[in-house]
Amino acid sequence: MQIKIQASPLLNKWHVAGVTVAIGLSGALFSAQAAASALEQFKQFVASTQSAKGEFVQRLVKTDSGTVKVSNTSSGTFVFSRPGKFIWTYQKPYEQVLQADGDKLFIYDKDLNQVTTKKLGNALGSSPAAILFGSNDLEKNFTLKEGGTKDGMEWLEATPKTKDTTFDRIGIALKDGVPHAMELRDSFGQTSLLSFTNFEKNPPLKATSFTFVVPKGADVFNQ
């Protein structure tokens, strides 16, 4: 199956995309007060947010001879319910849906009219998606460290404890108690920046919201 470049870096455990993307926080020193604020906001967000929805823009960032270049911009919507239920919908430049019902992950490519299914298992726990979609025991899978203040937001740095991951560090920016951005960096120096807008906490969701229905005529591949 051919999966286009906009596949979410949040789901790297399943290698959805042909490229693995990420970004880390710059190595600057920040005050303990700002760092504590980031950690407090994050823990409060996880504890108080059972579900959420919003919009995102995803950008792939590369550094070439010291010059930062932004490419492969995509955008769409998301909705999730903890733990492990989510719909990550790419609307531009290609239509693609990544959906999980708590048991399986479904990847639907509209252009190819193909669906790939994968067992969700325990993979969510140590992937970047766990920060938004996972359970409340994030410190079991990540080492959390305050990242300070940047661009008017409080940053938190999460380092996966497992070695079975392509990401070195994960940064999450919070303001007013909700995530505004995520930065992911891998060992190849590739960077992905996710920015969130219209973030709504605990919206009313139907029990069937995350039940995947195979589109008419679509080919289905089980992995």
C-alpha positions as CSV (number, residue, x, y, z in Angstrom):
1,M,0.0,0.0,0.0
2,Q,1.2,3.5,-0.8
3,I,0.8,5.9,2.1
4,K,1.3,9.5,1.3
5,I,3.8,11.8,3.1
6,Q,1.2,13.5,5.2
7,A,0.7,10.5,7.5
8,S,0.9,11.5,11.1
9,P,4.3,11.5,12.9
10,L,2.3,11.0,16.1
11,L,1.8,7.4,14.9
12,N,5.4,6.4,14.2
13,K,5.1,3.1,16.0
14,W,3.2,1.8,13.0
15,H,5.5,3.4,10.4
16,V,2.5,4.9,8.6
17,A,4.7,7.3,6.6
18,G,7.6,6.7,4.4
19,V,9.5,9.3,6.3
20,T,10.0,9.5,10.1
21,V,9.7,13.1,11.4
22,A,10.4,14.9,14.6
23,I,11.8,18.0,16.3
24,G,13.4,18.7,19.7
25,L,13.6,21.8,21.8
26,S,16.6,24.1,21.5
27,G,19.1,23.6,24.2
28,A,18.6,26.8,26.2
29,L,18.4,27.3,29.9
30,F,15.0,28.2,31.4
31,S,13.8,29.3,34.8
32,A,12.5,26.7,37.2
33,Q,9.3,28.7,37.6
34,A,8.4,28.5,33.9
35,A,9.3,24.8,33.8
36,A,7.1,23.9,36.8
37,S,4.3,25.8,35.1
38,A,4.6,23.7,32.0
39,L,4.5,20.4,34.0
40,E,1.6,21.5,36.1
41,Q,-0.4,22.6,33.1
42,F,0.3,19.3,31.3
43,K,-0.7,17.1,34.3
44,Q,-3.9,19.1,34.8
45,F,-4.7,18.8,31.0
46,V,-4.2,15.0,31.1
47,A,-6.3,14.6,34.3
48,S,-9.1,16.8,33.2
49,T,-9.4,15.9,29.5
50,Q,-11.1,12.7,28.7
51,S,-11.8,13.7,25.1
52,A,-11.1,16.6,22.7
53,K,-11.4,17.8,19.2
54,G,-9.8,20.5,17.0
55,E,-7.8,21.3,13.9
56,F,-4.1,20.9,13.1
57,V,-1.4,22.0,10.7
58,Q,1.6,19.7,10.2
59,R,4.9,20.9,8.7
60,L,8.0,19.0,7.9
61,V,11.1,21.0,8.7
62,K,14.6,20.3,7.5
63,T,18.0,22.0,8.1
64,D,20.2,22.3,5.0
65,S,23.6,23.9,5.5
66,G,22.3,25.9,8.5
67,T,19.2,27.0,6.7
68,V,15.8,25.9,8.0
69,K,13.4,24.9,5.3
70,V,9.7,24.1,5.8
71,S,8.1,21.6,3.4
72,N,5.3,19.1,3.1
73,T,2.6,21.2,4.8
74,S,-0.7,19.4,5.5
75,S,-3.8,20.1,7.6
76,G,-6.9,18.6,8.9
77,T,-9.0,17.8,12.0
78,F,-8.8,15.5,14.9
79,V,-11.0,14.1,17.7
80,F,-10.0,11.7,20.5
81,S,-11.3,9.9,23.5
82,R,-8.9,8.4,26.0
83,P,-7.6,5.8,26.0
84,G,-6.7,4.9,22.4
85,K,-9.7,6.1,20.4
86,F,-9.1,8.8,17.8
87,I,-9.8,10.1,14.3
88,W,-6.9,12.0,12.7
89,T,-8.2,13.3,9.3
90,Y,-6.0,14.9,6.7
91,Q,-7.9,17.2,4.4
92,K,-5.1,18.9,2.5
93,P,-3.2,18.2,0.3
94,Y,-4.5,14.7,0.2
95,E,-7.5,13.1,1.9
96,Q,-6.5,10.4,4.4
97,V,-8.0,9.1,7.7
98,L,-6.2,7.4,10.5
99,Q,-8.7,6.1,13.0
100,A,-8.5,3.9,16.1
101,D,-11.3,2.3,18.0
102,G,-9.2,1.3,21.1
103,D,-8.4,-2.1,19.5
104,K,-7.4,-1.5,15.9
105,L,-5.9,1.2,13.8
106,F,-7.5,1.9,10.4
107,I,-5.7,3.8,7.7
108,Y,-7.9,4.9,4.8
109,D,-6.4,6.5,1.7
110,K,-9.2,8.0,-0.4
111,D,-7.3,8.4,-3.6
112,L,-6.3,4.7,-3.6
113,N,-9.6,3.7,-2.0
114,Q,-7.7,1.4,0.3
115,V,-7.9,0.5,4.0
116,T,-5.0,-0.9,6.0
117,T,-5.8,-2.3,9.5
118,K,-3.3,-2.9,12.2
119,K,-3.6,-4.1,15.8
120,L,-3.3,-1.2,18.2
121,G,-2.0,-3.3,21.0
122,N,0.3,-1.6,23.5
123,A,2.1,0.5,20.8
124,L,0.3,3.7,21.7
125,G,2.0,3.8,25.1
126,S,5.4,4.8,23.9
127,S,4.5,6.7,20.7
128,P,4.0,10.5,20.5
129,A,0.3,9.9,20.1
130,A,0.1,8.7,23.7
131,I,0.6,12.3,24.8
132,L,-2.7,13.3,23.3
133,F,-4.7,10.1,22.9
134,G,-3.2,7.7,25.6
135,S,-4.0,6.9,29.2
136,N,-3.2,9.0,32.2
137,D,0.0,7.1,33.2
138,L,2.3,8.9,30.8
139,E,5.2,9.0,33.2
140,K,5.3,5.2,32.9
141,N,6.4,5.6,29.3
142,F,8.0,9.0,29.2
143,T,10.5,11.0,31.2
144,L,9.0,14.4,31.6
145,K,11.1,17.5,31.9
146,E,10.3,21.2,31.9
147,G,11.3,23.0,28.7
148,G,10.7,26.6,29.7
149,T,9.0,29.5,27.9
150,K,9.2,30.0,24.1
151,D,6.9,32.1,21.9
152,G,4.6,32.9,24.8
153,M,4.0,29.2,25.6
154,E,5.2,26.9,28.3
155,W,7.1,24.0,26.9
156,L,7.4,20.4,28.2
157,E,9.9,17.9,27.0
158,A,9.0,14.2,26.9
159,T,11.7,11.6,26.3
160,P,10.4,8.0,25.5
161,K,11.8,5.5,28.0
162,T,11.7,2.6,25.5
163,K,14.4,2.2,23.0
164,D,11.9,1.0,20.4
165,T,11.1,4.4,19.0
166,T,12.4,6.6,16.2
167,F,12.1,9.8,18.3
168,D,14.8,11.3,20.4
169,R,12.6,14.0,22.1
170,I,9.1,15.2,22.0
171,G,8.1,18.8,22.9
172,I,4.7,20.0,23.8
173,A,3.7,23.6,24.1
174,L,0.8,24.6,26.5
175,K,-1.0,27.8,27.0
176,D,-4.2,28.3,29.1
177,G,-4.2,24.7,30.0
178,V,-4.4,23.2,26.5
179,P,-1.8,22.0,23.9
180,H,-1.0,24.6,21.2
181,A,1.9,22.8,19.4
182,M,4.0,19.7,19.4
183,E,7.6,19.3,18.1
184,L,9.1,16.0,17.3
185,R,12.7,15.3,16.4
186,D,14.3,12.0,15.2
187,S,17.8,10.7,15.1
188,F,18.1,11.7,11.4
189,G,17.6,15.4,12.2
190,Q,14.2,15.6,10.6
191,T,11.6,17.7,12.3
192,S,7.9,17.8,12.4
193,L,5.9,20.7,13.9
194,L,2.2,20.2,14.7
195,S,0.2,23.3,15.6
196,F,-3.4,23.0,17.0
197,T,-6.3,25.4,16.8
198,N,-9.9,25.4,17.9
199,F,-9.0,23.0,20.6
200,E,-12.2,22.0,22.5
201,K,-11.9,19.9,25.7
202,N,-14.5,17.2,26.5
203,P,-17.0,17.8,23.7
204,P,-20.1,15.6,23.6
205,L,-19.3,12.5,21.5
206,K,-21.5,9.6,20.5
207,A,-20.6,6.1,21.5
208,T,-20.3,5.1,17.9
209,S,-18.0,8.1,17.0
210,F,-14.9,5.9,16.6
211,T,-16.5,2.9,14.9
212,F,-14.8,2.6,11.5
213,V,-17.0,1.8,8.5
214,V,-15.1,0.6,5.4
215,P,-16.0,2.8,2.4
216,K,-17.9,1.2,-0.4
217,G,-15.7,-0.7,-2.8
218,A,-12.5,-0.1,-0.8
219,D,-9.8,-2.8,-0.7
220,V,-8.9,-3.9,2.8
221,F,-5.4,-5.1,3.9
222,N,-4.8,-6.6,7.3
223,Q,-1.3,-6.3,8.9
